[in-house]
């Protein structure tokens, strides 16, 4: 298993699957998702363009979630930021 920092690097580099202790990369047909605790979608990457959208509503949710966001380098490497809290249950068919 890799660190959250390493998983973030993999996500930004185009990986479509991966796992750290608390975070995972879930690859779908159109998008790939960076998920915290198995249910909180922190970011989505378009598989065609590689552009990353971050769901900033999670920042401040808890000190641990905020730390995971920092470790995955989501504050500086997002192309678009949306103040929402997406969950895996909000995704349709990945």
Backbone torsions as a table, in degrees:
resi	resn	phi	psi	omega
1	UNK	NA	144.4	-177.4
2	UNK	-100.8	167.4	176.5
3	UNK	-75.3	165.2	176.0
4	UNK	-61.1	-37.9	179.3
5	UNK	-62.2	-46.9	179.4
6	UNK	-65.2	-39.6	178.0
7	UNK	-63.2	-41.0	176.0
8	UNK	-59.3	-43.2	177.5
9	UNK	-61.5	-42.6	178.6
10	UNK	-63.0	-43.5	178.5
11	UNK	-58.9	-49.1	-178.6
12	UNK	-67.5	-23.8	-179.7
13	UNK	-87.0	-3.9	175.9
14	UNK	108.0	5.1	178.1
15	UNK	-60.4	144.1	-179.3
16	UNK	-108.1	-2.9	173.4
17	UNK	-155.6	155.1	179.7
18	UNK	167.6	165.3	-175.2
19	UNK	-150.7	135.3	167.6
20	UNK	-116.4	-166.7	-178.8
21	UNK	-62.7	-42.3	-175.8
22	UNK	-121.4	-11.3	-176.7
23	UNK	-119.6	157.4	178.1
24	UNK	-146.3	157.7	173.8
25	UNK	-107.9	125.5	179.2
26	UNK	-117.0	115.0	-179.4
27	UNK	-90.6	131.7	175.7
28	UNK	-118.8	-175.2	-178.2
29	UNK	-65.6	-48.4	-176.5
30	UNK	-99.3	-31.4	-173.5
31	UNK	-135.4	161.1	172.5
32	UNK	-123.3	139.4	-171.3
33	UNK	-117.5	141.9	171.2
34	UNK	-104.1	117.5	-170.2
35	UNK	-118.8	136.8	177.6
36	UNK	-105.4	135.8	177.2
37	UNK	57.1	20.3	176.6
38	UNK	80.5	-1.6	-177.6
39	UNK	-143.5	-24.6	-177.0
40	UNK	-92.9	113.1	179.1
41	UNK	-81.3	110.2	-179.2
42	UNK	-83.4	-33.7	-176.5
43	UNK	-157.5	157.4	176.3
44	UNK	-132.2	136.1	177.8
45	UNK	-115.9	127.5	176.8
46	UNK	-69.7	124.5	-176.4
47	UNK	-67.6	-22.1	-179.5
48	UNK	-86.8	-50.2	-175.2
49	UNK	-90.7	-23.8	-176.0
50	UNK	80.7	0.2	-179.4
51	UNK	-72.7	139.6	-175.8
52	UNK	-109.5	129.8	172.0
53	UNK	-108.3	129.0	179.4
54	UNK	-107.2	140.8	177.9
55	UNK	-97.0	93.8	-171.9
56	UNK	-73.4	-10.3	176.9
57	UNK	-59.8	-23.8	179.7
58	UNK	-76.7	-22.3	-178.9
59	UNK	-66.9	120.5	-176.5
60	UNK	95.4	-6.9	177.8
61	UNK	-56.8	-44.2	173.3
62	UNK	-154.1	161.9	179.8
63	UNK	-64.1	-33.6	179.7
64	UNK	-68.8	-44.9	178.7
65	UNK	-62.0	-43.2	178.3
66	UNK	-61.6	-38.9	177.2
67	UNK	-64.7	-41.5	178.5
68	UNK	-62.2	-39.4	177.8
69	UNK	-60.9	-43.5	177.7
70	UNK	-65.4	-46.9	-177.7
71	UNK	-61.4	-34.6	179.6
72	UNK	-84.2	2.3	176.9
73	UNK	59.4	40.1	-177.7
74	UNK	-82.4	-21.0	-178.9
75	UNK	-70.6	-31.5	-175.0
76	UNK	-105.8	-17.3	-172.4
77	UNK	-108.7	17.6	178.6
78	UNK	-92.0	139.1	175.2
79	UNK	-81.6	-27.7	-176.8
80	UNK	-146.0	139.8	177.8
81	UNK	-120.8	132.0	-178.7
82	UNK	-125.5	128.7	-178.8
83	UNK	-83.1	72.4	178.9
84	UNK	-136.9	165.3	173.8
85	UNK	-120.2	90.1	177.7
86	UNK	-80.8	144.5	175.9
87	UNK	-121.6	158.4	179.7
88	UNK	-56.8	-35.2	179.4
89	UNK	-65.1	-17.7	177.4
90	UNK	-80.3	-16.5	-177.0
91	UNK	-83.7	136.7	-179.7
92	UNK	-108.1	110.7	173.8
93	UNK	65.6	13.8	-178.6
94	UNK	39.6	NA	NA
